[in-house]
Amino acid sequence: METHRAILHAAAELLERAPYRDISVERIAALAGVGKQTIYRWYDSKADLLLDAYLARCIEALPPVVAGGEPLLNFRNYMRRLVEYLAEPMVEGAWRALLAEA
């Protein structure tokens, strides 16, 4: 699992600082310190990997709301955090690239 985490971390790092077209499986593999074959063991394409890396970063930044407290207040707070997170320049660029590729 450590290898898989390294791949996701490398992919997310590249997605945050490089245009989608400039990211390759080779670059991700080099940054993660693994071979391309290792990446293709888990992912069929660059897009699949980058989407998984992006979602992992989102979950880290915006963990799900734990049950308890006032539901409407929890929802409002989560939505506020989500909007702030999505407005960050590096996140905005990442999701634009992924949506364009889709």
C-alpha atoms as one frame of an Amber mdcrd trajectory, in Angstrom:
protein
   0.000   0.000   0.000   2.944   2.348   0.537   3.746   2.136  -3.184   0.161
   2.957  -4.094   0.193   5.971  -1.751   3.452   7.158  -3.322   1.890   6.928
  -6.790  -1.211   8.857  -5.726   0.918  11.491  -4.003   3.160  11.926  -7.059
   0.168  12.155  -9.397  -1.552  14.738  -7.188   1.635  16.801  -6.920   1.999
  16.908 -10.698  -1.682  17.662 -11.192  -1.393  20.623  -8.852   1.563  22.212
 -10.626   1.553  21.079 -14.261  -0.968  21.264 -17.086  -2.718  17.973 -17.749
  -1.132  17.585 -21.178   2.352  17.809 -19.611   1.727  14.996 -17.144   2.681
  11.516 -18.237   2.693   8.125 -16.589   6.468   8.214 -16.987   6.723  11.455
 -14.977   4.434  10.098 -12.280   6.439   6.875 -12.071   9.735   8.762 -11.813
   8.431  11.044  -9.077   6.962   8.091  -7.152  10.114   6.029  -7.583   8.343
   3.132  -9.301   8.184   1.619 -12.758   5.401   2.317 -15.245   4.350  -1.327
 -14.983   3.547  -0.800 -11.310   1.199   2.060 -12.170  -0.494   0.072 -14.928
  -1.087  -2.727 -12.429  -3.638  -0.429 -10.735  -4.706   1.960 -13.495  -5.708
   1.581 -17.131  -4.941   5.180 -18.061  -3.423   8.440 -16.932  -6.918   9.929
 -16.574  -8.014   7.139 -14.208  -4.941   7.648 -12.051  -5.231  11.433 -11.925
  -8.910  11.258 -11.040  -8.143   8.858  -8.191  -5.309  11.098  -6.977  -7.540
  14.169  -7.146 -10.305  12.465  -5.170  -7.824  11.268  -2.549  -6.605  14.867
  -2.117 -10.188  16.105  -1.804 -10.945  13.557   0.910  -7.795  14.585   2.802
  -8.720  18.259   2.607 -12.437  17.750   3.181 -13.036  14.706   5.341 -16.673
  13.583   5.515 -18.783  15.122   8.233 -19.080  12.893  11.273 -22.607  12.249
  12.506 -23.647  14.355  15.433 -24.409  17.974  16.071 -26.848  20.058  14.098
 -27.286  18.511  10.603 -28.066  21.780   8.819 -25.127  23.554  10.457 -22.835
  20.622   9.589 -24.015  20.761   5.979 -23.510  24.536   5.721 -20.023  24.310
   7.208 -19.069  21.486   4.864 -20.389  23.338   1.813 -18.486  26.481   2.834
 -15.262  24.465   3.153 -15.961  22.792  -0.203 -16.457  26.097  -2.010 -13.283
  27.519  -0.464 -11.334  24.401  -1.410 -12.597  24.343  -5.007 -11.722  28.025
  -5.438  -8.024  27.478  -4.689  -6.075  28.103  -7.911  -4.279  24.757  -7.930
  -7.478  22.826  -7.283  -9.403  24.812  -9.863  -6.764  24.039 -12.482  -6.793
  20.362 -11.580 -10.532  19.888 -11.854 -10.725  21.941 -15.049  -8.092  19.698
 -16.636  -9.868  16.538 -15.528 -13.250  17.749 -16.751 -11.769  18.809 -20.079
 -10.216  15.373 -20.524 -13.491  13.648 -19.639
